[in-house]
Amino acid sequence: MTLLRTPTTGAATDAARSRTRRRRGRADRRPRLALSVTVLFFALLYLPIAVVVLFSFNTQKSLTVFDGFSLRWYRAFFHDDVLISSLGTSLRISLVAMVGSVLLGAALALGLVRCRTRLGSVAGLVMLVPLITPEIVTGVASMLLFKGLGMTLSTATVMLSEITFSISYVTVILRSRVAALNPEVEEAAMDLGATRWQAVRLVTLPALVPTVLACSVLIFALVFDDFVLAYFTTGVEPQPLSVRIYSAIRFGVQPTINAVGTLMLAGSIGLIALALFIPRLFGRRGGLDLLSGK
């Protein structure tokens, strides 16, 4: 049986197809204004950084005329004892702050998730205060606290302030991960004879290892680049690298500073990329182990 297509039916079908094509055309049309704003935003954000990177390879001392590629200023940095000393100080501060904030933040995250009382909710809100407080306020408050306690500003005061500031970041990240764990696994371990601490150590903590490693790398990068807290809580000597760079810029920007900034930028990007890659790496390994029956 053959269906006959009437003129009315054909016209309606053609009109519907035309409307569909127009809707698809409008959907595929890119918003030019949004695209322009996005390009302008990234240009304003990254062009100054690109200029710093470019002039770090300049053969001349000029900061306005690029005369060719050279590693002159990188060699000058590695032969500058003052900057190398500041680099070592920043690395020590970052390492201590990373270890201290991860240990305290992990304990606080476990406590906040396991504590289901009103006090735990209040503590969770208080823990978020450092995240919304301007860093300059935290820096000034830390300096006044150390002065009030009669402590001399030094590397130790920078470490203490950085640990205090970084705990909230670790807690927020680990708290969501701990909340996603099934508490019945710990209860099963305790039913099999494990104590509360053994259940946490043998069951919960291994599940948190990827997140803990990612937090560690992220905190190391944040502390290494931090300037405000370090500026308000550091002493005269030795100074962190960020404070040393600021002190040098006050007397004029030298090409060596461009090289130092480029190295810090590359290191920070590498650490943040590693922090994002670690959970995925553990996830793939877990999937392969499951498929192989291990």
KETOR-315731 format. One record per residue (C-alpha): residue number from 0; residue in three letters; x, z, y. Coordinates in nm, 3 decimals, always signed. Each point is the difference from the previous one (the first is absolute). Example, Ala and Ser with C-alpha at 12.3 -4.5 7.8 and 13.67 -1.06 7.14 Angstrom:
<recs>
{rec 0 "Ala" {+1.230 +0.780 -0.450}};
{rec 1 "Ser" {+0.137 -0.066 +0.344}};
</recs>
This chain:
<recs>
{rec 0 "Met" {+0.000 +0.000 +0.000}};
{rec 1 "Thr" {+0.151 -0.105 +0.332}};
{rec 2 "Leu" {-0.059 +0.207 +0.312}};
{rec 3 "Leu" {-0.074 -0.209 +0.306}};
{rec 4 "Arg" {+0.163 +0.110 +0.326}};
{rec 5 "Thr" {-0.250 -0.019 +0.282}};
{rec 6 "Pro" {+0.114 -0.069 +0.357}};
{rec 7 "Thr" {-0.112 +0.351 +0.106}};
{rec 8 "Thr" {+0.196 +0.171 -0.277}};
{rec 9 "Gly" {+0.311 -0.208 +0.071}};
{rec 10 "Ala" {-0.008 +0.078 +0.372}};
{rec 11 "Ala" {-0.036 +0.374 -0.068}};
{rec 12 "Thr" {+0.290 -0.007 -0.245}};
{rec 13 "Asp" {+0.223 -0.187 +0.245}};
{rec 14 "Ala" {-0.088 +0.245 +0.278}};
{rec 15 "Ala" {+0.083 +0.298 -0.223}};
{rec 16 "Arg" {+0.333 -0.155 -0.094}};
{rec 17 "Ser" {+0.076 -0.065 +0.367}};
{rec 18 "Arg" {-0.074 +0.361 +0.093}};
{rec 19 "Thr" {+0.221 +0.121 -0.286}};
{rec 20 "Arg" {+0.288 -0.220 +0.120}};
{rec 21 "Arg" {-0.038 +0.130 +0.355}};
{rec 22 "Arg" {+0.005 +0.363 -0.116}};
{rec 23 "Arg" {+0.310 -0.064 -0.209}};
{rec 24 "Gly" {+0.163 -0.170 +0.297}};
{rec 25 "Arg" {-0.069 +0.299 +0.224}};
{rec 26 "Ala" {+0.131 +0.237 -0.268}};
{rec 27 "Asp" {+0.318 -0.202 -0.048}};
{rec 28 "Arg" {+0.060 -0.022 +0.374}};
{rec 29 "Arg" {+0.273 +0.246 +0.099}};
{rec 30 "Pro" {-0.069 +0.227 +0.298}};
{rec 31 "Arg" {+0.251 -0.138 +0.248}};
{rec 32 "Leu" {-0.016 +0.301 +0.232}};
{rec 33 "Ala" {+0.072 +0.248 -0.279}};
{rec 34 "Leu" {+0.285 -0.218 -0.126}};
{rec 35 "Ser" {+0.151 -0.025 +0.349}};
{rec 36 "Val" {-0.022 +0.375 +0.055}};
{rec 37 "Thr" {+0.164 +0.063 -0.339}};
{rec 38 "Val" {+0.288 -0.237 +0.076}};
{rec 39 "Leu" {+0.048 +0.157 +0.345}};
{rec 40 "Phe" {-0.001 +0.350 -0.147}};
{rec 41 "Phe" {+0.266 -0.077 -0.259}};
{rec 42 "Ala" {+0.208 -0.187 +0.257}};
{rec 43 "Leu" {+0.001 +0.298 +0.239}};
{rec 44 "Leu" {+0.072 +0.235 -0.288}};
{rec 45 "Tyr" {+0.281 -0.184 -0.176}};
{rec 46 "Leu" {+0.168 -0.219 +0.262}};
{rec 47 "Pro" {+0.192 +0.292 +0.160}};
{rec 48 "Ile" {+0.117 +0.106 -0.347}};
{rec 49 "Ala" {+0.105 -0.357 -0.075}};
{rec 50 "Val" {+0.201 -0.009 +0.324}};
{rec 51 "Val" {+0.180 +0.322 -0.096}};
{rec 52 "Val" {+0.084 -0.141 -0.343}};
{rec 53 "Leu" {+0.116 -0.330 +0.148}};
{rec 54 "Phe" {+0.231 +0.154 +0.262}};
{rec 55 "Ser" {+0.149 +0.236 -0.257}};
{rec 56 "Phe" {+0.178 -0.313 -0.132}};
{rec 57 "Asn" {+0.111 -0.120 +0.343}};
{rec 58 "Thr" {+0.369 -0.082 +0.039}};
{rec 59 "Gln" {+0.000 +0.107 +0.365}};
{rec 60 "Lys" {-0.076 +0.336 +0.157}};
{rec 61 "Ser" {-0.283 -0.154 +0.200}};
{rec 62 "Leu" {-0.354 +0.115 -0.068}};
{rec 63 "Thr" {-0.159 -0.301 +0.168}};
{rec 64 "Val" {+0.205 -0.300 -0.116}};
{rec 65 "Phe" {+0.040 -0.073 -0.372}};
{rec 66 "Asp" {+0.333 -0.171 -0.063}};
{rec 67 "Gly" {+0.018 -0.022 -0.380}};
{rec 68 "Phe" {-0.018 +0.202 -0.318}};
{rec 69 "Ser" {+0.253 +0.271 -0.077}};
{rec 70 "Leu" {+0.022 +0.335 -0.184}};
{rec 71 "Arg" {+0.211 +0.147 +0.280}};
{rec 72 "Trp" {-0.244 +0.275 +0.095}};
{rec 73 "Tyr" {-0.066 +0.102 -0.359}};
{rec 74 "Arg" {+0.374 +0.047 -0.050}};
{rec 75 "Ala" {+0.011 +0.198 +0.324}};
{rec 76 "Phe" {-0.276 +0.229 -0.130}};
{rec 77 "Phe" {+0.174 +0.072 -0.329}};
{rec 78 "His" {+0.321 +0.083 +0.190}};
{rec 79 "Asp" {-0.177 +0.236 +0.244}};
{rec 80 "Asp" {+0.058 +0.354 -0.129}};
{rec 81 "Val" {-0.266 +0.150 +0.229}};
{rec 82 "Leu" {-0.277 -0.232 -0.120}};
{rec 83 "Ile" {+0.106 +0.036 -0.364}};
{rec 84 "Ser" {-0.013 +0.379 +0.038}};
{rec 85 "Ser" {-0.351 -0.025 +0.146}};
{rec 86 "Leu" {-0.101 -0.230 -0.286}};
{rec 87 "Gly" {+0.116 +0.261 -0.252}};
{rec 88 "Thr" {-0.194 +0.269 +0.186}};
{rec 89 "Ser" {-0.318 -0.209 -0.008}};
{rec 90 "Leu" {+0.041 -0.063 -0.371}};
{rec 91 "Arg" {+0.043 +0.372 -0.073}};
{rec 92 "Ile" {-0.303 +0.091 +0.212}};
{rec 93 "Ser" {-0.212 -0.268 -0.169}};
{rec 94 "Leu" {+0.104 +0.109 -0.348}};
{rec 95 "Val" {-0.069 +0.370 +0.060}};
{rec 96 "Ala" {-0.331 -0.073 +0.175}};
{rec 97 "Met" {-0.104 -0.230 -0.284}};
{rec 98 "Val" {+0.068 +0.258 -0.272}};
{rec 99 "Gly" {-0.150 +0.292 +0.193}};
{rec 100 "Ser" {-0.316 -0.178 +0.113}};
{rec 101 "Val" {-0.067 -0.152 -0.344}};
{rec 102 "Leu" {+0.035 +0.336 -0.178}};
{rec 103 "Leu" {-0.219 +0.188 +0.248}};
{rec 104 "Gly" {-0.246 -0.288 +0.043}};
{rec 105 "Ala" {-0.048 -0.040 -0.376}};
{rec 106 "Ala" {-0.068 +0.373 -0.040}};
{rec 107 "Leu" {-0.243 -0.007 +0.294}};
{rec 108 "Ala" {-0.181 -0.307 -0.138}};
{rec 109 "Leu" {-0.047 +0.165 -0.340}};
{rec 110 "Gly" {-0.124 +0.319 +0.164}};
{rec 111 "Leu" {-0.247 -0.176 +0.228}};
{rec 112 "Val" {-0.151 -0.201 -0.287}};
{rec 113 "Arg" {-0.019 +0.292 -0.241}};
{rec 114 "Cys" {-0.129 +0.248 +0.260}};
{rec 115 "Arg" {-0.372 -0.064 +0.037}};
{rec 116 "Thr" {-0.078 +0.285 +0.238}};
{rec 117 "Arg" {-0.080 -0.013 +0.371}};
{rec 118 "Leu" {+0.355 +0.113 +0.073}};
{rec 119 "Gly" {+0.132 -0.310 -0.175}};
{rec 120 "Ser" {-0.219 -0.224 +0.216}};
{rec 121 "Val" {+0.123 +0.171 +0.317}};
{rec 122 "Ala" {+0.361 -0.035 -0.117}};
{rec 123 "Gly" {-0.058 -0.369 -0.064}};
{rec 124 "Leu" {-0.122 -0.049 +0.357}};
{rec 125 "Val" {+0.291 +0.198 +0.145}};
{rec 126 "Met" {+0.240 -0.214 -0.202}};
{rec 127 "Leu" {-0.126 -0.310 +0.183}};
{rec 128 "Val" {+0.078 +0.141 +0.346}};
{rec 129 "Pro" {+0.367 -0.115 +0.005}};
{rec 130 "Leu" {-0.113 -0.356 -0.071}};
{rec 131 "Ile" {-0.214 -0.019 +0.314}};
{rec 132 "Thr" {+0.225 +0.208 +0.224}};
{rec 133 "Pro" {+0.226 -0.209 +0.230}};
{rec 134 "Glu" {+0.355 +0.019 -0.127}};
{rec 135 "Ile" {+0.133 +0.095 +0.340}};
{rec 136 "Val" {-0.223 +0.309 -0.008}};
{rec 137 "Thr" {+0.137 +0.088 -0.343}};
{rec 138 "Gly" {+0.354 -0.051 +0.126}};
{rec 139 "Val" {-0.043 +0.222 +0.305}};
{rec 140 "Ala" {-0.178 +0.267 -0.207}};
{rec 141 "Ser" {+0.279 -0.002 -0.258}};
{rec 142 "Met" {+0.266 +0.035 +0.269}};
{rec 143 "Leu" {-0.183 +0.292 +0.163}};
{rec 144 "Leu" {-0.044 +0.167 -0.339}};
{rec 145 "Phe" {+0.369 -0.025 -0.085}};
{rec 146 "Lys" {+0.097 +0.123 +0.346}};
{rec 147 "Gly" {-0.245 +0.288 -0.028}};
{rec 148 "Leu" {+0.149 +0.101 -0.335}};
{rec 149 "Gly" {+0.348 -0.007 +0.149}};
{rec 150 "Met" {+0.113 -0.291 -0.219}};
{rec 151 "Thr" {+0.266 -0.239 +0.127}};
{rec 152 "Leu" {-0.113 -0.362 -0.010}};
{rec 153 "Ser" {+0.197 -0.179 -0.270}};
{rec 154 "Thr" {-0.037 -0.224 -0.303}};
{rec 155 "Ala" {-0.182 +0.283 -0.180}};
{rec 156 "Thr" {-0.272 +0.017 +0.266}};
{rec 157 "Val" {-0.049 -0.376 -0.024}};
{rec 158 "Met" {-0.038 +0.029 -0.377}};
{rec 159 "Leu" {-0.257 +0.279 +0.032}};
{rec 160 "Ser" {-0.208 -0.189 +0.256}};
{rec 161 "Glu" {+0.010 -0.324 -0.200}};
{rec 162 "Ile" {-0.106 +0.179 -0.319}};
{rec 163 "Thr" {-0.289 +0.166 +0.182}};
{rec 164 "Phe" {-0.112 -0.330 +0.151}};
{rec 165 "Ser" {+0.028 -0.197 -0.326}};
{rec 166 "Ile" {-0.191 +0.241 -0.226}};
{rec 167 "Ser" {-0.337 -0.131 +0.121}};
{rec 168 "Tyr" {+0.085 -0.360 -0.093}};
{rec 169 "Val" {+0.103 +0.101 -0.351}};
{rec 170 "Thr" {-0.305 +0.222 -0.044}};
{rec 171 "Val" {-0.248 -0.269 +0.108}};
{rec 172 "Ile" {+0.148 -0.258 -0.237}};
{rec 173 "Leu" {+0.041 +0.231 -0.300}};
{rec 174 "Arg" {-0.334 +0.173 +0.052}};
{rec 175 "Ser" {-0.192 -0.322 -0.064}};
{rec 176 "Arg" {+0.209 -0.064 -0.311}};
{rec 177 "Val" {-0.052 +0.353 -0.136}};
{rec 178 "Ala" {-0.374 -0.024 +0.065}};
{rec 179 "Ala" {-0.012 -0.320 -0.207}};
{rec 180 "Leu" {+0.151 +0.173 -0.306}};
{rec 181 "Asn" {-0.234 +0.123 -0.270}};
{rec 182 "Pro" {+0.016 +0.383 -0.012}};
{rec 183 "Glu" {-0.120 -0.008 -0.360}};
{rec 184 "Val" {+0.347 -0.116 -0.105}};
{rec 185 "Glu" {+0.153 +0.325 +0.130}};
{rec 186 "Glu" {-0.278 +0.198 -0.166}};
{rec 187 "Ala" {+0.071 -0.177 -0.331}};
{rec 188 "Ala" {+0.370 +0.088 +0.032}};
{rec 189 "Met" {-0.089 +0.366 +0.058}};
{rec 190 "Asp" {-0.237 -0.008 -0.298}};
{rec 191 "Leu" {+0.297 -0.110 -0.209}};
{rec 192 "Gly" {+0.199 +0.306 +0.106}};
{rec 193 "Ala" {+0.166 -0.103 +0.327}};
{rec 194 "Thr" {+0.002 +0.236 +0.295}};
{rec 195 "Arg" {-0.129 -0.105 +0.341}};
{rec 196 "Trp" {+0.354 -0.072 +0.123}};
{rec 197 "Gln" {+0.088 -0.192 -0.317}};
{rec 198 "Ala" {-0.314 -0.212 +0.035}};
{rec 199 "Val" {+0.093 -0.084 +0.358}};
{rec 200 "Arg" {+0.364 -0.066 -0.085}};
{rec 201 "Leu" {-0.059 -0.205 -0.316}};
{rec 202 "Val" {-0.327 -0.177 +0.086}};
{rec 203 "Thr" {-0.070 -0.013 +0.374}};
{rec 204 "Leu" {+0.347 -0.044 +0.148}};
{rec 205 "Pro" {+0.100 -0.297 -0.222}};
{rec 206 "Ala" {-0.316 -0.179 +0.115}};
{rec 207 "Leu" {+0.103 +0.060 +0.363}};
{rec 208 "Val" {+0.356 -0.135 -0.037}};
{rec 209 "Pro" {-0.067 -0.352 +0.142}};
{rec 210 "Thr" {-0.185 +0.141 +0.302}};
{rec 211 "Val" {+0.266 +0.268 +0.054}};
{rec 212 "Leu" {+0.276 -0.262 -0.003}};
{rec 213 "Ala" {-0.190 -0.220 +0.243}};
{rec 214 "Cys" {-0.058 +0.298 +0.231}};
{rec 215 "Ser" {+0.370 +0.089 -0.018}};
{rec 216 "Val" {+0.112 -0.346 +0.107}};
{rec 217 "Leu" {-0.261 -0.016 +0.277}};
{rec 218 "Ile" {+0.094 +0.342 +0.142}};
{rec 219 "Phe" {+0.369 -0.089 -0.010}};
{rec 220 "Ala" {-0.068 -0.313 +0.206}};
{rec 221 "Leu" {-0.225 +0.182 +0.249}};
{rec 222 "Val" {+0.246 +0.285 +0.057}};
{rec 223 "Phe" {+0.302 -0.228 +0.025}};
{rec 224 "Asp" {-0.165 -0.200 +0.280}};
{rec 225 "Asp" {-0.156 +0.298 +0.176}};
{rec 226 "Phe" {+0.113 +0.064 +0.357}};
{rec 227 "Val" {-0.243 +0.235 +0.174}};
{rec 228 "Leu" {+0.035 +0.303 -0.229}};
{rec 229 "Ala" {+0.374 -0.056 -0.035}};
{rec 230 "Tyr" {+0.044 -0.022 +0.377}};
{rec 231 "Phe" {-0.175 +0.331 +0.072}};
{rec 232 "Thr" {+0.148 +0.200 -0.288}};
{rec 233 "Thr" {+0.358 -0.127 -0.033}};
{rec 234 "Gly" {+0.306 +0.165 +0.143}};
{rec 235 "Val" {+0.301 -0.147 +0.177}};
{rec 236 "Glu" {+0.197 -0.098 -0.308}};
{rec 237 "Pro" {-0.053 -0.158 -0.244}};
{rec 238 "Gln" {-0.291 -0.209 +0.121}};
{rec 239 "Pro" {-0.225 -0.219 -0.217}};
{rec 240 "Leu" {+0.051 -0.373 +0.034}};
{rec 241 "Ser" {-0.327 -0.058 +0.188}};
{rec 242 "Val" {+0.094 +0.258 +0.265}};
{rec 243 "Arg" {+0.353 -0.138 +0.022}};
{rec 244 "Ile" {-0.135 -0.351 +0.062}};
{rec 245 "Tyr" {-0.227 +0.131 +0.275}};
{rec 246 "Ser" {+0.291 +0.178 +0.164}};
{rec 247 "Ala" {+0.207 -0.319 -0.011}};
{rec 248 "Ile" {-0.281 -0.215 +0.143}};
{rec 249 "Arg" {-0.028 +0.226 +0.305}};
{rec 250 "Phe" {+0.343 -0.128 +0.109}};
{rec 251 "Gly" {-0.076 -0.365 -0.078}};
{rec 252 "Val" {-0.096 -0.197 -0.307}};
{rec 253 "Gln" {+0.304 -0.102 -0.203}};
{rec 254 "Pro" {-0.009 -0.277 -0.264}};
{rec 255 "Thr" {+0.103 +0.261 -0.258}};
{rec 256 "Ile" {-0.339 +0.165 +0.053}};
{rec 257 "Asn" {-0.166 -0.328 -0.100}};
{rec 258 "Ala" {+0.198 +0.002 -0.324}};
{rec 259 "Val" {-0.094 +0.363 -0.069}};
{rec 260 "Gly" {-0.366 -0.071 +0.070}};
{rec 261 "Thr" {+0.004 -0.301 -0.230}};
{rec 262 "Leu" {+0.152 +0.203 -0.282}};
{rec 263 "Met" {-0.256 +0.277 +0.048}};
{rec 264 "Leu" {-0.281 -0.255 +0.002}};
{rec 265 "Ala" {+0.124 -0.162 -0.320}};
{rec 266 "Gly" {+0.038 +0.337 -0.170}};
{rec 267 "Ser" {-0.347 +0.116 +0.102}};
{rec 268 "Ile" {-0.163 -0.323 -0.117}};
{rec 269 "Gly" {+0.180 +0.029 -0.332}};
{rec 270 "Leu" {-0.107 +0.361 -0.050}};
{rec 271 "Ile" {-0.364 -0.066 +0.087}};
{rec 272 "Ala" {-0.005 -0.303 -0.230}};
{rec 273 "Leu" {+0.144 +0.219 -0.275}};
{rec 274 "Ala" {-0.269 +0.263 +0.065}};
{rec 275 "Leu" {-0.269 -0.265 -0.043}};
{rec 276 "Phe" {+0.166 -0.150 -0.307}};
{rec 277 "Ile" {+0.057 +0.320 -0.201}};
{rec 278 "Pro" {-0.369 +0.072 -0.089}};
{rec 279 "Arg" {-0.049 -0.361 -0.107}};
{rec 280 "Leu" {+0.315 +0.013 -0.212}};
{rec 281 "Phe" {-0.121 +0.312 -0.181}};
{rec 282 "Gly" {-0.343 -0.155 -0.039}};
{rec 283 "Arg" {+0.141 -0.309 -0.171}};
{rec 284 "Arg" {+0.218 +0.211 -0.226}};
{rec 285 "Gly" {-0.298 +0.214 -0.096}};
{rec 286 "Gly" {-0.199 -0.313 -0.086}};
{rec 287 "Leu" {+0.283 -0.143 -0.211}};
{rec 288 "Asp" {+0.043 +0.329 -0.185}};
{rec 289 "Leu" {-0.372 +0.007 -0.072}};
{rec 290 "Leu" {+0.003 -0.356 -0.135}};
{rec 291 "Ser" {+0.302 +0.068 -0.220}};
{rec 292 "Gly" {-0.159 +0.315 -0.143}};
{rec 293 "Lys" {+0.262 +0.242 +0.135}};
</recs>
